[in-house]
Amino acid sequence: MTPVAITLTILVLAVIAFVSNRISMGVVALGVAILLWASGVLTLNQALAGFGDPTVIFIAALFIVSEALDATGVTAWAGQQVISRGGTKRTPLLVVIGLLVAVLTALISVNGAVAALIPVVVVVAIRSRLAPSQLLMPLAFSAHAGSMLALTGTPVNIIVSEAAADAGARPFGFFEFALAGLPLLAGTLLIIVLLGNRVLPTREPTVLSSDVSALAKVLRLQYQLPDSTDLVGVTNGITEVVIPPRSELIGEHFFTGMTTPSGSLVVLGVQRAGGDVTGEDARLQAGDTLLLRGTWDDLEHHTSGPEVLVVDEPATLRRAVPLGAGAKRAIGILAAMVVLLATGVVPPAIAGLLAACAVVVTKVLTPYQAYRSVSWTTVVLVGGMIPLSTAFSTTGTAQLVAQGVLNLVGNATPYLGLLVMCVLAVVLGQLISNTATVLIMVPIATVLATDLHVSVLPFLMALTVVGAASFLTPVATAANTMVMEPGGYRFTDYWKLGLPLLLLFVVVGVFWVPLIWPF
């Protein structure tokens, strides 16, 4: 087999593996890199070069910055603004939620913004007497539009910006993406407001996220605590634990008001079968529940052992406290990173690494929290698929595909070539991740622009636009998958709202983008 045939065969195998969803995306990406080396298409250094690529480093650093904002309650504060400003009517709520997730996405990526706001949106829906299914899919789809507002919105933006520079043009500016992103966001919100109520299902969710204020109210009532008792704050919090069988605490004497053996936590209440435990019965048995109060750090540390089972994880509850400890530092670090990226003083990877290091040095996150916050599946996916993009360029596969497109469009205008490229990317993007799609399509877009003797910038920007148009299936992006269970969605629910949005993105990519970035 020729190198071109081998490269196309590996691509087909990767697509089949991605679509089957039976093999981890990270494993598929690693398999791609290994096959490219084993087949002799790439050298060992070329096959593994993706894991040292600055793009991969930058993406990993962004996950750490995103976690800092989420863990310190910055996103919880943003969610409160939705509740206070959006009211309870469907249209204002959709607009406010869409704008909020778009801004967050531009700063911390699609997946981070959607994951942070799902609990908020579920609470908002319940308080507004709306089905969460009416709000959660619009949340995910608005995030896709928001990813086009800034360089940091999605790994795709970073990949395409670097590709533009490698092609001899220039990297895209930090906010330059917004020239396409703002029309996309406006159109997305308009379609969601006009069509969402008609095409989205009205279903009860299978999983409800906890509202920390509502939880505190329930626990105050259940344990008969006075209203003056401060349960949840920036520094201190509460957690409810259950005594499991064979716990070392069984038989110990616990009562309300005492401190735990560590001296760090206060017992606010002890209950058995829903009733208070007092007197001689105050020796713990399996199944007893305790309400504990202390600093968030102490709650996390002293409830992590096998002696108790935690009902609501302190780390999860802590995130729901608006502007908690470290929030100002996290916001300051984010602002500094944005300034570095916007001014271009340092390369994006360096700006991201500086921000990630600052998060740890200022103790916003511990080193362990920082390592844990990185989505290693995404990192491995990008690192493993970059060699396939390299193979497309070095073997002439991209030239072959581009020539096929040119043969199809003939001597027509570059618009037709742009349209065919966008359609190819859209189809592929519904089956595999948009990141993998763009990595495959970048060399094709570059060669196509070169053969048409036009600027590569409109082709790469249009590819970025349609790369964000992953709307038709729940497996197209992680954000789509995240909202599926909380919203009670089925596989066939996505295309009904997703199809008109996909058409919008294709129109913007083919007709609007060349007006801003001329051929």
SVG drawing of the C-alpha trace seen along z (x, -y; Angstrom):
<svg xmlns="http://www.w3.org/2000/svg" viewBox="-44 -44 56 48">
<polyline fill="none" stroke="black" stroke-width="0.4" points="0.0,0.0 1.1,-3.5 1.6,-6.0 -1.6,-7.8 -3.6,-4.6 -2.3,-3.8 -3.1,-7.2 -6.7,-7.1 -7.1,-3.6 -6.0,-4.7 -8.4,-7.6 -11.3,-5.3 -10.4,-3.0 -10.2,-5.9 -13.7,-7.2 -15.2,-3.7 -13.6,-3.5 -14.8,-6.9 -18.4,-6.3 -18.6,-2.9 -18.0,-4.6 -16.7,-1.2 -13.1,-2.4 -11.9,-5.4 -11.2,-8.4 -7.7,-8.7 -6.9,-5.0 -8.1,-5.6 -5.9,-8.7 -2.9,-6.7 -3.6,-3.9 -3.6,-6.4 -0.1,-7.6 1.2,-4.1 -0.2,-2.8 1.3,-5.8 4.7,-4.8 4.3,-1.1 3.3,-1.5 6.4,-3.6 4.3,-6.6 5.9,-8.7 9.1,-8.5 9.0,-7.9 9.6,-11.5 6.9,-12.6 4.4,-10.1 5.0,-11.4 5.5,-15.1 1.9,-15.9 2.5,-15.4 5.1,-18.1 3.2,-20.5 2.6,-24.0 -1.1,-23.7 -1.4,-20.6 0.4,-22.4 -1.8,-25.4 -5.0,-23.3 -3.9,-21.5 -3.1,-24.8 -6.5,-26.2 -8.2,-23.2 -6.3,-24.3 -7.4,-27.9 -11.0,-26.8 -10.9,-24.6 -9.7,-27.6 -12.7,-29.7 -15.1,-26.8 -13.6,-25.7 -13.6,-29.2 -17.2,-29.9 -16.7,-32.4 -19.0,-30.4 -21.5,-30.0 -21.6,-33.8 -22.2,-34.1 -25.1,-31.6 -26.6,-33.8 -26.7,-36.6 -28.8,-34.5 -31.3,-34.0 -31.4,-37.6 -31.5,-39.1 -33.2,-36.5 -36.4,-36.4 -38.7,-33.4 -40.0,-33.9 -38.6,-31.6 -37.3,-34.1 -35.3,-36.3 -33.9,-33.3 -32.8,-31.8 -31.1,-35.0 -29.4,-35.5 -28.3,-31.9 -27.0,-32.0 -25.0,-35.2 -23.6,-34.0 -22.4,-30.6 -21.0,-32.3 -18.9,-34.6 -17.7,-31.9 -17.0,-29.6 -14.8,-32.3 -12.7,-32.3 -12.6,-28.7 -13.8,-26.5 -17.1,-24.9 -16.9,-21.8 -15.8,-23.8 -18.5,-26.4 -21.3,-23.9 -20.2,-21.6 -20.1,-24.6 -23.6,-25.9 -25.6,-22.7 -26.4,-22.7 -27.3,-26.4 -29.6,-26.0 -31.4,-23.0 -32.0,-25.1 -33.2,-28.0 -35.6,-25.8 -37.1,-24.3 -37.6,-27.7 -39.1,-29.1 -41.4,-26.0 -39.9,-25.1 -38.7,-21.7 -34.9,-21.6 -35.0,-20.0 -36.2,-23.4 -33.0,-25.1 -30.2,-22.6 -29.8,-21.9 -29.9,-25.7 -27.1,-26.0 -24.9,-23.6 -25.6,-25.0 -25.1,-28.6 -21.7,-27.5 -20.7,-26.3 -21.5,-29.7 -19.6,-31.3 -16.5,-29.3 -16.1,-31.6 -15.7,-34.8 -12.1,-34.4 -8.9,-32.3 -9.5,-30.4 -13.0,-29.3 -12.1,-25.9 -8.9,-23.9 -10.0,-24.2 -9.4,-28.0 -5.8,-27.4 -5.2,-24.7 -6.4,-26.8 -4.6,-29.9 -1.3,-28.0 -2.1,-26.4 -2.6,-29.8 0.9,-30.9 2.4,-27.6 0.8,-28.2 2.7,-31.4 -0.2,-33.7 -0.6,-35.0 -2.1,-33.7 -5.6,-35.0 -5.9,-37.6 -7.2,-36.8 -10.6,-38.5 -10.5,-38.2 -12.7,-35.2 -15.5,-37.4 -16.0,-38.9 -17.6,-35.6 -18.7,-34.6 -20.9,-37.6 -23.2,-37.0 -23.2,-33.3 -24.2,-34.0 -26.9,-36.4 -28.3,-34.0 -28.1,-31.1 -30.1,-32.9 -32.7,-34.0 -33.2,-30.5 -33.4,-29.1 -35.9,-31.7 -38.1,-31.2 -38.0,-27.5 -36.8,-26.0 -40.2,-25.8 -41.6,-24.0 -38.9,-21.4 -37.5,-20.8 -39.2,-18.1 -40.8,-18.8 -39.4,-16.0 -38.5,-15.7 -34.7,-15.1 -33.4,-11.8 -30.8,-13.5 -31.3,-16.7 -28.4,-18.8 -28.4,-20.1 -29.1,-23.7 -26.9,-24.5 -29.2,-27.2 -32.2,-24.8 -30.1,-22.0 -29.1,-24.2 -32.8,-25.1 -33.7,-21.4 -30.9,-20.4 -31.8,-23.3 -35.4,-22.1 -34.4,-18.4 -31.9,-18.9 -34.1,-21.7 -31.2,-24.2 -31.9,-27.8 -32.0,-30.4 -29.0,-32.1 -26.8,-29.1 -24.6,-30.0 -24.3,-26.8 -22.7,-27.7 -20.2,-30.5 -16.9,-31.4 -14.7,-29.8 -17.0,-27.3 -19.5,-24.8 -21.4,-21.7 -21.7,-18.1 -23.9,-15.2 -22.3,-11.8 -23.6,-8.3 -22.0,-5.7 -21.3,-2.6 -21.1,1.0 -17.8,1.9 -16.9,-1.7 -14.5,-2.3 -16.8,-5.0 -19.5,-2.5 -20.0,-2.5 -18.4,-5.9 -20.4,-8.5 -21.4,-11.4 -23.8,-14.3 -24.8,-17.7 -22.3,-20.4 -19.3,-18.2 -16.2,-18.4 -15.0,-15.3 -11.9,-13.4 -9.7,-15.5 -10.9,-18.7 -11.6,-20.3 -15.3,-19.7 -18.4,-20.4 -21.3,-18.0 -24.5,-19.9 -26.8,-16.9 -27.0,-13.1 -30.0,-11.2 -31.2,-7.6 -34.1,-6.7 -34.9,-10.3 -35.1,-11.1 -32.6,-12.8 -30.3,-10.6 -29.8,-11.6 -28.9,-10.2 -27.7,-6.6 -28.6,-6.0 -26.0,-8.5 -23.5,-5.8 -23.2,-5.5 -24.7,-2.6 -24.4,-1.7 -26.8,-3.8 -26.8,-6.9 -26.4,-10.3 -24.3,-13.2 -24.4,-16.8 -20.9,-18.2 -19.6,-21.8 -16.1,-23.2 -13.9,-24.8 -14.2,-23.5 -10.7,-22.2 -11.2,-20.3 -14.5,-18.9 -12.8,-17.5 -9.9,-16.1 -11.7,-14.5 -14.6,-13.0 -12.5,-11.3 -11.7,-8.1 -13.6,-4.8 -15.2,-5.7 -18.0,-7.7 -20.0,-7.9 -20.5,-11.4 -24.0,-12.3 -23.0,-15.6 -19.3,-16.0 -17.9,-19.1 -15.9,-19.9 -19.1,-20.0 -21.0,-22.1 -18.0,-24.5 -18.2,-25.2 -21.8,-26.5 -20.7,-29.3 -20.5,-32.4 -17.0,-34.1 -15.5,-31.8 -11.9,-31.7 -9.4,-32.5 -12.0,-33.9 -10.3,-37.3 -6.9,-35.6 -8.5,-33.4 -10.1,-36.3 -6.9,-38.3 -4.9,-35.4 -7.5,-35.0 -7.4,-38.7 -3.6,-38.7 -3.7,-35.6 -6.2,-37.3 -4.0,-40.5 -1.0,-38.4 -2.9,-36.5 -4.6,-39.6 -1.4,-41.6 0.8,-38.7 3.6,-39.6 4.3,-35.9 3.2,-32.8 -0.2,-31.3 1.4,-28.2 3.6,-30.4 0.7,-32.6 -1.3,-29.4 1.6,-27.9 2.2,-31.1 -1.5,-31.3 -1.5,-27.6 1.6,-28.0 0.2,-31.2 -3.0,-29.3 -0.8,-26.8 1.7,-29.3 -1.1,-31.5 -2.7,-28.4 -6.0,-28.8 -5.5,-25.1 -3.2,-22.5 -0.9,-20.7 -3.1,-17.6 -6.2,-19.6 -4.4,-21.1 -3.3,-17.7 -6.8,-16.3 -8.5,-19.1 -6.8,-18.4 -9.0,-16.4 -6.3,-14.0 -8.6,-12.4 -8.7,-15.7 -5.0,-16.2 -4.2,-12.7 -6.9,-13.1 -5.2,-16.2 -1.7,-14.9 -2.5,-11.6 -4.4,-13.2 -1.8,-15.8 0.4,-13.1 -2.6,-12.2 -2.7,-15.8 1.0,-15.7 0.6,-12.5 -2.1,-14.2 0.4,-16.9 3.6,-14.9 2.2,-12.0 0.2,-14.1 -3.1,-12.9 -4.3,-16.4 -3.3,-17.3 -5.2,-14.4 -8.4,-15.2 -8.1,-18.9 -7.6,-18.0 -10.8,-15.9 -12.6,-18.9 -11.2,-21.1 -12.2,-18.5 -15.7,-18.6 -16.1,-22.4 -14.1,-23.0 -13.3,-26.6 -16.0,-27.9 -15.5,-30.6 -13.6,-29.9 -17.0,-30.1 -17.9,-26.7 -14.7,-25.2 -15.3,-26.7 -18.8,-25.2 -17.6,-21.7 -14.9,-21.9 -17.5,-23.0 -19.9,-20.2 -17.1,-17.6 -16.2,-19.1 -19.8,-19.2 -20.5,-15.6 -17.3,-14.4 -17.9,-16.6 -21.2,-14.9 -19.5,-11.5 -16.2,-12.3 -15.0,-15.1 -14.8,-18.5 -11.1,-18.7 -10.3,-15.5 -12.3,-16.8 -10.4,-20.1 -7.0,-18.3 -7.9,-16.2 -9.3,-19.0 -6.6,-21.7 -4.1,-20.4 -6.9,-19.9 -8.1,-23.5 -4.5,-24.8 -3.8,-22.9 -7.2,-23.8 -6.6,-27.6 -3.1,-27.3 -4.4,-25.5 -7.1,-28.1 -4.4,-30.8 -6.4,-32.6 -5.7,-33.4 -5.7,-30.6 -7.4,-32.7 -11.0,-32.5 -10.7,-28.7 -9.3,-28.2 -11.7,-30.6 -14.7,-28.9 -13.3,-25.5 -13.3,-26.9 -16.9,-28.0 -18.3,-24.7 -16.1,-22.9 -18.2,-24.4 -21.4,-23.2 -21.6,-19.9 -25.3,-19.9 -27.0,-16.8 -26.0,-14.1 -25.3,-13.8 -21.9,-12.3 -20.6,-15.1 -19.1,-17.0 -18.7,-16.4 -21.0,-19.3 -23.8,-17.7 -23.3,-14.5 -23.2,-16.4 -26.8,-17.8 -28.3,-14.5 -29.0,-12.9 -29.9,-16.0 -32.2,-17.1 -33.8,-13.7 -33.0,-13.9 -33.0,-11.1 -30.6,-10.7 -33.2,-11.9 -33.9,-15.2 -30.7,-16.9 -31.2,-17.3 -34.6,-19.1 -33.0,-22.2 -29.5,-21.4 -30.3,-21.3 -31.3,-25.0 -28.3,-26.0 -26.0,-23.9 -27.4,-25.6 -26.7,-29.0 -23.1,-28.1 -22.6,-26.8 -24.0,-30.1 -21.8,-32.2 -18.8,-30.1 -19.3,-30.2 -20.7,-33.7 -19.9,-35.9 -16.3,-34.8 -15.0,-35.8 -16.4,-39.3 -14.3,-39.7 -11.2,-37.7 -11.2,-38.2 -9.9,-35.6"/>
</svg>
